[in-house]
Amino acid sequence: MKEQPDLSVKVAGVRFSNPVLVASGTFGYGEEYCDLVDVSRLGGIITKSITLKPREGNPPPRTVETPCGMLNAIGLANVGVDRFVKEKLPFLRRLNTRIIVNVAGSTIQEYVEVVKRLSRCKGIDMLEINISCPNVEEGGLAFGSKPESAYECIEQIKDHTSYPVIAKLSPNVTDIVEIACAVQQAGADAVSLINTLIGMAIDVEKRTPILGNVTGGLSGPAIKPVALAMVWKVAQATKLPVIGIGGIMNTQDALEFLLAGASVIQIGTGNFVDPQTSVKIVNGLNGHLKENRIKRITDLVGRLKTG
């Protein structure tokens, strides 16, 4: 019997059976997809964003299909941290895969309080901090829009948890490398990028925005070239493990992100197109390694030839 390729990767001391995760906001709390996907085949699940208090989210319509992608303006709708711990986490603990909880807030104090409550719980492997949220104390600018606020947010969170912390970065900035360097200095254990790009859609007959929130986050294949470039730049400029996100729909896309420097990838919009996308990519990566006689998936990470 031939030896199987090794798909496992390690990020900030956490070992994943393979580098394919499902992105926050696209897989609910995990339970919603369990009849559709064998979650034990996934490297990990990232929950939808959890806030201190429950949130109803933005008014509908909340999603709209666009050429090569989709816009969403969900507005961080979630049950809040206390209900998450009581009602959602017990189910997640039973799954045979890594669990990463995405955390959001409107003030640093809110982020810290959510993190403190989660850090008292078992069954969590890492925390992903959504610093694309509007900072109410800074006039609505996202925490991740300036190096100073990104640094402060991650630094204070690191003081209140023993879980590895992933900073999820926004592409809606002048220089994402500058932000990545700031969160590295603040103690982040990894970065995931990119979050969605700001976009909008208009109904020309009604002359109104299609989304209830007017603007939303653009995801899907349309943003893949932007995401790839940012992953490559950040991987070159920092020592942090990079988790790549943005329009990954198949094995080819996944391989491009790995070569650009991502240690792990996340499937987002692909989950809506085909719930089996993530598992198909796991199978595809395994097949690619076999076909090319590559022993370990880590042998591909950052191997882009630019010279």
HELIX and SHEET records of a PDB file:
HELIX    1   1 GLU A   31  TYR A   33  5                                   3    
HELIX    2   2 VAL A   39  ARG A   41  5                                   3    
HELIX    3   3 VAL A   81  ARG A   83  1                                   3    
HELIX    4   4 PHE A   84  LYS A   88  3                                   5    
HELIX    5   5 LEU A   89  ARG A   93  1                                   5    
HELIX    6   6 ILE A  108  SER A  119  1                                  12    
HELIX    7   7 VAL A  136  GLU A  138  5                                   3    
HELIX    8   8 PHE A  143  SER A  145  5                                   3    
HELIX    9   9 PRO A  147  LYS A  158  1                                  12    
HELIX   10  10 ILE A  176  ALA A  186  1                                  11    
HELIX   11  11 PRO A  221  ILE A  223  5                                   3    
HELIX   12  12 LYS A  224  ALA A  237  1                                  14    
HELIX   13  13 THR A  251  ALA A  260  1                                  10    
HELIX   14  14 GLY A  270  VAL A  273  1                                   4    
HELIX   15  15 THR A  277  GLU A  291  1                                  15    
HELIX   16  16 ILE A  297  LEU A  300  5                                   4    
SHEET    1   A 2 VAL A   9  VAL A  11  0                                        
SHEET    2   A 2 VAL A  14  PHE A  16 -1                                        
SHEET    1   B 9 VAL A  20  VAL A  22  0                                        
SHEET    2   B 9 GLY A  44  ILE A  46  1                                        
SHEET    3   B 9 ARG A  98  VAL A 103  1                                        
SHEET    4   B 9 MET A 126  ASN A 130  1                                        
SHEET    5   B 9 VAL A 165  LYS A 168  1                                        
SHEET    6   B 9 ALA A 190  LEU A 193  1                                        
SHEET    7   B 9 VAL A 242  ILE A 245  1                                        
SHEET    8   B 9 ALA A 262  ILE A 267  1                                        
SHEET    9   B 9 VAL A  20  VAL A  22  1                                        
SHEET    1   C 4 THR A  63  THR A  66  0                                        
SHEET    2   C 4 GLY A  69  ASN A  72 -1                                        
SHEET    3   C 4 THR A 215  SER A 219 -1                                        
SHEET    4   C 4 LEU A 197  MET A 200 -1                                        
SHEET    1   D 2 ILE A 202  ASP A 203  0                                        
SHEET    2   D 2 THR A 208  PRO A 209 -1                                        
END                                                                             
